[in-house]
Amino acid sequence: MRADWPELSDLLLDTDPLTLARKPVLRREVEATLKKHGMRAAARIVRGIPGGDVLDPAFVDGILVRSHCELQRLSFEFRNGERLLQLLRPLINVLRERTTERPIRIVDIGCGMGFVLRWLAAHARLGSDIELLGCDFNPTLIGHAQSLAKEEMLACEFRVANAFTLDRKVHVFLSTGVIHHFRGDSLTEFFKSQASVEPYALLHCDIKASWAAPIGSWLFHQARMREPLARHDGVLSAVRAHPRDVLLNAARTGGRPLKYAFFDGRPSLLPILRSLNTLVGIREEIRSEFVNAIGPLAPRLEAFE
Ligand SMILES: C[S@@+](CC[C@H](N)C(=O)[O-])C[C@H]1O[C@@H](n2cnc3c(N)ncnc32)[C@H](O)[C@@H]1O
């Protein structure tokens, strides 16, 4: 696997970011891309998808839903809810002091089936002045997120929407396992789109690039995942994880005036023990209060630049 290979999930769903309309995915185009990169395992998965010239969208949705169910398993095992909450709670405390705007809106970009926001709504008791809004292009995943939230009577909302063109004020953007899907210019654009709506902070948690990440990911996916696409893209995600400098450069190029630093981002001798890190973006005016507010966690946060 190589970092320039595309993830299969990104090839199987094509959504217009403006109209949110789903476009037909042509089998020959997907096959040509996979052939160009020599992605034989992915080509076998695509051969199993019914449909003629156009890949059957209902079958593709089934694959994506099963894969996201398995992805939730990973989010659960890696405690992604707690992971974000340890930074989010102090951030919310600072925002409560520094802005009179209510609700304080937290938007999960590419929320999928909404594990992190549903976890926060179920466990974090953030308060009624906090709004949790998950956005994703995929209506099937959002449908599942909405019905799971309804079943559990959770105070969080999910919308089929482009997270960057919402008609509401966003105070904090967050994401889990999303940032490596944006590459090159679109990574810079990812930060530009967020900075343009003037949030107070960004928290983007993703796989930490290291020599151990693909091996660890392969082991985890062999042990815990069964859906072929989930296994394929899961390991490829670890290969595609952005090195810290790539992420910081893109953030600082596209995402000014926010300042950026990694939490848990320092390279370690045993990277398997710290397999995820979080890129934090923050407005200068609340930077030092935020650093004070995270208290004993401060040594794990690098200096903002
Ligand atoms: C890897 S998946 C989501 C994983 C999910 N965060 C989780 O942890 O289970 C990436 C998702 O990002 C969504 N996406 C990409 N760009 C987006 C945007 N601008 N607005 C909303 N969703 C977006 C895609 O539709 C896709 O479902």
The ligand as an ORCA input file, in Angstrom:
! r2SCAN-3c Opt
* xyz 0 1
  C     -13.936      8.365      7.251
  S     -15.524      8.952      7.083
  C     -16.066      9.458      8.663
  C     -15.572      8.794      9.880
  C     -16.267      9.252     11.136
  N     -15.803     10.558     11.543
  C     -16.018      8.257     12.240
  O     -15.138      8.503     13.073
  O     -16.707      7.226     12.259
  C     -15.312     10.522      6.296
  C     -16.646     11.191      6.005
  O     -16.410     12.579      5.750
  C     -17.500     13.037      4.994
  N     -17.160     14.400      4.499
  C     -16.073     14.772      3.774
  N     -16.094     16.110      3.555
  C     -17.195     16.602      4.201
  C     -17.761     17.906      4.353
  N     -17.197     18.991      3.800
  N     -18.894     18.032      5.071
  C     -19.471     16.944      5.624
  N     -18.988     15.686      5.512
  C     -17.863     15.504      4.799
  C     -17.696     11.945      3.951
  O     -19.010     11.940      3.452
  C     -17.379     10.669      4.775
  O     -18.548      9.989      5.190
*
